[in-house]
Amino acid sequence: MSQLLRAEHFRTTPAFYFLLMILGFSNKALSQAGYWQQHVKYTMDISLDVNSNRFTGKQLLDYTNNSPDTLRKVFYHLFWNAFQPNSMMDNRSISWGANMINGKEDWDVRVQDRIKNLKPDEIGFQKIKSLKMNAVLQAFHTEETILVVNLSKPILPNTTVHFEMEFEAQVPLQIRRSGRDNPETKVRYSMSQWYPKICEYDFEGWHATPYINGEFYGVWGDFDINIHIDKSYILGGSGYLQNPQEIGYGYEVAGSKVNRPAGEKLNWHFYAPNVHDFVWAADPEFIHVSKKMRNDLTMHLLFKTSMSPEKSWLHILEVFEQALPYIEKTYGPYPYKQYSFIQGGDGGMEYPMATLLNDATGYMHEFMHSWFQGMLATNELKYPWMDEGFTQYAGARNWGYLNKDSSFDQSYKKEYAAYFNLAKSNFQEPMTTYADYFSTRTGYTYSSYYKGCVFMAQLGYIVGEQNLDKILLEYYRAWRFKHPNPDDFFRVAEKISNMQLDWYQDFWIRSIKKIDYGIDSLWEVNGKTKVRLRMLGQVPMPIDVLLQFSNGSKELAYIPLYSMFGTKPEEDKTILRFVYEPWKWTSSTYVFEINHKLTELRNIEIDASHRMADVNRNNNKLELKW
């Protein structure tokens, strides 16, 4: 017989406390022991020829090795070399297109087989002309999208070296994220991944990852950028424009005189502190509108009316006037002085202080990347679910707030439905799969965006919504401007919730097992009702069971999972909650008792909140008629 315990009378045995002590449950650190990260300071000067679509550049880079390791090599990303026939990106897109999912080729419709058909003046390239370290020429060679540099002298721990590079580049025809002359948006230049970017080195070593499909991982630092371009072009980008009175185009102080220097080109001087990338876009027909959201934050729009009318773009500023206070209260303050929504790219792609948008949709998701990957700079290739999934969750939650309907089903309906489709498919892979290694593009998308979103929403079910809110803010506080990984997030979640959550990581992140619970049977003994639940899936979970009685009253039976070694706080104080003994995941059934006759029971439902991603909810609810 299950022992019934009231929540306020829940007690644990001395043996239980001893187990918590040996697990170190109450003393988990919030960060990686001895955490360090590298630092960069870029100074770049480029001159773009808008007729040939080529530019030359000089890059000065102060690179600080904060690691305990001696570095004998360095690596740079040369992203645009991917836009050449027979590149790894080209081959991967074609191989994904060979997969048929729901009767369609499973490739990115923006890429397809377009790279293999590029002409010499349409390809992209980044070529290094010379590279010096501390004024000494260095030996290097290029392996497609990676520059390999064998250093003449190693970089010792806790030292800074100075690199000088001269390079040239050709802007590719718009295919993926960066490029020129998108036929849909009519935007001339979407300049992401435009510069040779030193690869990240962390506790795992170098991340010299080729550019195939997945996103990015960059070193924290400062960017001082000068862009020389034809005077007719209007730019938007990361960072703060340093010479607005020479530029104009809406950047100047209102009502003041613009003093443009003589010559055919303007020099746009940007400075972006404490970021890990820099993006810009340029077009002679950009409409520039800006609005102060508070005294120290201006939002910019740079757009054309090729894909969305002007009123749709302007609506973005109206949305964030309402949304920003809620966003900062929920996820932490936005720390920079500006943010720019720029039409460009081929969909939506996030960068520090700016995003490229195809049209005036998708802006909430991209802005929330300012937290999840912008400030909380996870490795997007290794943990795409941590940036895309967390961002998808935040965007859905924000829209629920704005629409004044934050009901769970309404806010996350799309994401849960997509996850259920994934769970029932044959293309699901563990979320630990490296972004470029997913066998299907659809599997990557659904796992990263939708299962990743469900991870966060379902965490609220496990630890309680109030704890989840605290976790989000503590994660921000502990890891902003750093490179957190999944273990770092789970340490924060465990500290705040006072629960063990390693089982959740093992089952949800590292496997493709599914949740399925059902109501097995009910019966009465001595005037009390027994309820048997059955675990039909492979992922164990804590269980909420809502009971409604003939007199209109409700009770909640809360069954913690044994592996949690803890309980979530009471979430709804209007419903009487009873806490039962934990369910051990090795048992397929669980019986609990309620102090009511069977005929008094009218409804019983497992997880009436629908936060638990049970793949078959048909067996979760019974309506009883007597």
N, C-alpha and C positions, 0 to 999 in steps of 0.2 A: 504493500500500500504506500502511495506517495504521501509524504508528510507535507501538510499545508502550512505555509508560513506567511504571515502578514509582512508587508515590505518593511514597516518600521520595527518589526521584531526579528528581522533576518539576522542570523548569527552564524559565525564560522567557528570551526573547532581549532584547538591549538595546533593540530597537525596541518591544517590548512594554512595558518599563518607561517608555520615553519617552511612549508613548500614555497610560499611567496618569498621568504627570505633567501632561500637557496637559489631561486630564480633571479634574484636581484630586481624583483618587480618594481619596487618603489624607488629605485635609485638609478634608473636608466638615464644615460646622458642624452642631451638633445642634439649633439653634434658628433661628427667623426672626430675621434681622438687625434690630436695633433694636426687639425685641419690646416691646410695651406692652399693657396692658389697663385698662379702666375699673374703677372701684370704687364700691360702693354701701354705704350704711348705712341700713337701714330701721328705723323705730320705728312700730309700728302698734297701734292700740287699736280693737277692734270689739266690738259687742254684738249677739248673735244672739237673735231672737225665735223660739222653736221652734214657735210656733203659726202664725205667718204665713210662716215660712221666709225671713225677710228679716233683714238686718243693716245697721247703719250703722257707718261706720268713719272714722277719722282716720289719715292716713299722713304721717309726717315722713320725708323722704328727703334724706340728704346724698349728693350725686352728684359724684364726682371725675373730671374730664376729664383723663386721663393721655395723651391722644392729642396729636399735633402740630397738630391741626386746631381751628379755631374753629367752634363749634356754634351755629347760628342757629335750629334746631328741635330738639325732642325728641319721641319717640314712646313710647306706652305700649301694652301689650297689655291688652285687655278681653276675656278669653277667653270668659266666660260669655255674651256676646252672640251667640255661635255657636249657642246653643240656642234659636233663634227660627225660626219658619217662613220659608222662602225665604232662609235664610242660605247662605253659601258652603259650610259644612259640610253643610247639608241638601241642597243641589243636587248637591254632589260625591258624596254617598252614593247618591243616586238615580241619577246617571249611571253610577256603578260598578255598581249593581245591574242596569243594562240589559245589562251584559256577561254572557254565559253561559260558564262554565268548568266542564268536567266535568258539564254538565247542571244547574248551580246558578247562581243569581244571585251575582255577584261583589261583593256589598257586605258590609260589616261587619255581622254578624247582630245585633250590639248596637245598631246605629244604624238600619239599613234606611231606612224612610221615616217613622220615629217623630217626627222633629223637626217635620215639617209638620203633625202632628196635635196638637201641644202646645196646651193651653189657657192663657189668660192667667196663671193661678196656678201653671202648671207650667213655663213658660219660665224661662230664666235671663237675668239682666241685671246689668250693672255700670254705674252712672251716676255721673258726676263732677259734684259740686255746686259745687265751687270749687277753684281751683289757684293757688297763689302761688309765686313764686321770689324768694327773698331779701325776703320780705314784700310783694312787688308782685304784684297780680293779673295772670294771664296769659290770653291769648286761646287758646281751644282749640275743636276740634270733633271729633265722633266719626264714624268711618267703619267701621261695624259692629264688628269686633274690634280696631280700632286707634284710639287717641286721638292726634290730631295737635295739637301745641302749637307755635305760632309765638311764639318768645320775644321779650319786650320788650327784652331785652339779651342779646347773645351770651355763650356760655360760652367763655372763653378757654382755651388750652392750659394744663395744669398748674394748674388752679384748681378749687375746690370750691364748689358752690352748694347752697342749702338750699331744698327744695320742701316746701310744706305743702298737703295735699290732704284734702278731705272728700268721701266717696263713700257710696253706698248700693248694695245688691245683693240680688238674689233668687236663692236656691239653686234650680237647675233640677232637675226630675225626673231621676233617674239615667239617663243615656243613654251617655255616653262619658267615662270617667276620673273625672269629678267629678259630684256631684249628691246627691240625697236619696232615701230610701225605695226602695232597690233591692229589687224583689219576690223575688229569689232569696236574697240574703244577709240581708235584713231589717235591714241597717245603715241608720241614719237619715241620717247625714251623712258624705260622702266629700269633704273640702274641699281639693281640688287646684285650682290655677289660680284661687284664690279672691280674689285682690287685684289691683288695677291694678299691672302690673309694667313697669318701664321697659325698653324694648327694648335689645338689645345694639348697641353701636357698636364696630367693630374696624377693621382695616386695609382692609377692603372697604367701609366706610361703615355706615350704619344697616341693621339687619335688622328692619324693620317688617313682619313676615310675618303675614298673616292666619291665623286659626286655622281650619284646614280638616280635616285628618286627622293630619298629621305631628306630631312631638314638639317639643322645645323647645331654647332657647339662651338662657342667662341671664347676667347680670353677676355677677361674684364680689363677695361682701361679707358683711355681718353683719346678722342679723335679730333684733330685739327685739320680741316679740309678746305682747300681752295680749288674751285671748279671754274675754269675759263670756258665760256660758251658764248655763242652768238647772242647779241644784245636783245634779240626779239624773243628769246626763250624765258619762260617763267619756271622757277624751280620750287620744289618742296622737298623736305627730307628730315632726317634725324638731326638733332642738335639745335643750336641757337644761331641764327644769322647774326654775324658780327658787324656787318656793314650795311644795315638797312637803308641808311640815307643815301648810299651810292646805288642801291638797287631799285628801291621803289616797289612798284607792282603790289602795293598794299601792305608791304612790310614796314614802310617808313612810319614815323610818328604822325598821327592824323593831323592834317592841316599844315605840315611842315614841307619845306622845299627839298626836292630830290636833286642831288648833284652827281649825275653820272659822269664818269671820266670819259675822255675822248677815246676813240678806237672802235673796232667792230665787235669786240667781245667785252662782256662783263665778267668780273671775278666775284663769284659767290663764295663768301668765306663763312663756313660753319664751324661751330665748336660743340662737341658732344661729350660731356664728362660722365665717367662711370657707367659705360655701356659695353656691350660685347659685339657690336656690329654697327654699320652705318649704311643707310639706304637713301637714294634720292631719285627724283623723276623730273622730266623736263618736257615742256611743250609750249609752243608760241601762243596757243589759244586757251591755256588754262584760265579758268575763272578762280580768283583767290578771294575767299571770304574768311574772316577770323572773328572770334568772339572770346572775351574774357569770361572764364568760368568762375574764377575767383581772382584776387589781386595778383597772385603769383602763378597763375596758370591760364594760358591762352590755347584755344583749340583752333586749328586751321583746316580749311577745306580747299583743295585744289582739284578742279574737276572740269569736264566738258559735258555737254548734254547729248553725247553720242549714244549713251546707254540708259540714262535716267534723266528725267527733267530736273531743272534747277531746284524746284520746290522739294523734291525728294532728297537732294543733297543737303539743302538747308535744314530739313527736318532732323538730320543727324545732330545738329547743334541743339535743337530743342529737346531731343531725347536725353542728351547728356546733362543738360541743365537740371532735369529731374532726377536722372539716375546716379550722377556722380556722388552725391552725399551718401546714398545707400551703398554704393560700390565701395567707397573708402571705409565706411563703417564696418562692412562685412569682410573685406579682404585686406584692408590696410591702406594707408595713404598713398596716392600717386605722387612720387617725389620730384618729378621734373617740372620745368617751367612751361613746356609746350607739348602738344601732341598734334600730329597732322594726319588727316584722312586724305589720301592722294589717289586719284584715279590712275590706274596703271596695272601692270602685271597681267594676269589672265584668270583671276578669281579673287582670292583674298590671301594675303601673305603678310605676316607680322614682322616688325623690326622695332628696335628701340626708338621710342618717341614717334613712330610713324607706322602706317600700314599702307599697302597697295591694295586697292579695291577695283574690281572690274566695273562695278556699278554701285548704286547707293543702297545695297543690301549687304548683309553679313558683317556689318560694322561692329555690332556688339561683341561677337565672337573675337574679332581681330583686336579690338581694344582690350579685351580681358587677357589677351596674351601679354599685355604689359605686366601683368602679375605672373602668370604661369608661362614661363620661359623668358620673359623680359627681365623681371627682377629675380625670379626664382628660376635660375638658368640651368635647368636640367639638360642633360645630353639628349637632344630630340631623336637622335638615331637609335640610342639604346633604350630609351624610355619614352617613346612617343605618346603613350597613354597618360604620362604625367603632365605633358603640356596640352595636348589636344583634348584628352578626356577631362582634365580639371577645368580647362577653358570652356568646353561644351557644357559642363555642369554649371559653371558660373554664369554663362550667357543665358541658359534656360532659367536659372533662378532669378536673374535680373529682370528678364521679360515677365516672369510671374509677378514680381513686385510692381513693375510698370503697368501691367494690365490689371492690377488689383485683383488678381486671381492666383494666389500662390499655392493653391491646392496641389498636392503632389502629382496626382494623375494628370492634371492639366499642364503643369510645368515640364514634366519629363516624359510625357506620353510618347513622343517621337523616339527618344533615345532608348526607352525600354523596349518599344516595338522592334527597333532595329537590332537590339541585342538578342531578342528572342529569335529573330530571323537568323542571326549568326549562330546561335546555340543549336538551332535545328538543321544547320547546313553542314556540308562536308568540307567547308573551307576555313573553319575556325582553327586557329593556332594559338599557343600560349602567348600571353601578353609580354612575356620575356623575349619573344622573337625580335631580333634586330630588324629595324624598319625595312632595310633593303633586302632582307632574307625571306620575307613573307612570300609564300608560293603564289598568292593572288593579290592583286591590288585591292580587290573588294575586302579580302580578309584583313589586310592592313588597315583600311579605312574603318571598318566596323569594329575591329578590336581597339584601335587607338581612340577614336572619337566616342563611340557609343558604349562599348563595354567599359572604357575608361570613365565615362560619365557615370554609368551605373555604379562603378566602384565607389565613387565619392557619395552619390546619393544613398546608396545602400549602407555606407559607413554610418550615416546619420541614423539609420535603423538600428545598427549594432550598438553604437555608443550613446545614442540620444542626440537630438538636434541641438540642444544647448551645448553639449560637449563638442559637436562638430563645429559650431561657430567659434568656439574657443580654439579648436585645433587649427582652423584656417588662419586666425590671427596670430597664433603662436608660431605656426610654420612661417608666416611672413616675417615675424619679428626675428626669429632665429636664423633664417636662411636667405633673406633678401640680399641681393648683390653677391651671391655665392652660387655654388654648383651642388645643390642637393641631389641625392639619389633616393630610390625607394626606401632603403633602410632608414635614412634620415627622416623621411616623412612618417614612417611607422613609429620611430622613437618618439616623435612629438605626439602622435596620436595616443600612444600607450601612456605617456606621461600625463597627458590631460585627462584621459578617460579612466586611468587607474585599472586598465585591463591589459591582458596579453592579447596581441593581435597577429602574432606570427602565423597562426593557422589561416587567417584571412588572406594573407599574402601568399601562402603556399597553395591554397585551393583556388583563389580567384585569379591571381596574377600568373602563377607558375603552372597552371593546369587548364584544361578545357572542360573540367567536370561541371556538372549542372546542379542547380538547386531544385528539389521537388519534394514537398511535404504534402501530406493529405490527412484528412480526418478518417480514421479507420472505423471506429465503432463507439457507441454510447450504451451505457447500461446503468441500472440503479441498484444500490446495495444499502439497505437500512436507511432509506430516505435520502441518500446522497447519490449524486450522479458521478459516474466514472467516465472519463474521456480517454480514449486511446488514439494517439497520433502515430503516424508512420512516416519514416524517412525513406522516400522512394528514389531520391537522387543521390549524388555522391558528395555534395558539399554540405557539411554540417553548418547549422546556423542557430542562434538564439531564436526563440519562438514567442511571439505575442499571439494570444488567442482572445478574441473579443466575444463575450457572451452576453446575450440580451434575453431578458426574462419577461414573463407574461404581465408583470406589474409595471413594465416600462423601464426598470432599472437595468444597469449594465455593470459588468465586471470585466477586468482584464487579468487573464492568467499569463504571467511572465515566466518563461522557462529559460534561464541563462544556459549558454553552452559551457560545458565543463572546461573546455580549453581556454576560455576567457579569464577564468579565475577572478571574476568580478561581475558586477551587475550595472546596468545603465540606470540613470536617475529616472524617477517618475516623470513622464512627459505630459500627461493630461490629468490634472488634479481633480477634474470633474468626474472621473471614472475610478472607482475603487480598484486598486491593483493588489494582486496577491503574487508573491514571489515563491516559486517552487524550487526544489532541488535541481541542480544543473543536470542537463541531458548529456550523457557521454556518447560521443559520436560512434562508438563501436556497437551501440545498441540501435537496432532498426526501429524499435517502437518505444513509446513512452506513455505511461498512464498517469493521469492526475485526477484529483477528486475535487468537486465543488459542493458547497453546502446548500444544495437545492435539489428538489425532486426533479426527475427527468421531465415530467409533464409541465414543469414551470419554465423549461427552457424553450425559447422560440427561435433564436438564431445563434449560430456559432461559426466563427470565421478565423482562420489563420491569417495573420497580418492584414487586418482591414485597411491599413494605410497603403498597401501595395508597394511599399519600399523594398521589400525582399523580392529579388528577381526570380521568383518561382516560375519555372517554364510551363507548368500546368496548373493553372489556378482553378480549374474545374472541380478539383477535389478538395479545395480549401474552405468551402462554405456549405453549411447545411441550414435549410429553413425547415423548422418543425411545426407541423400543424396537428393539433390533438382534437 
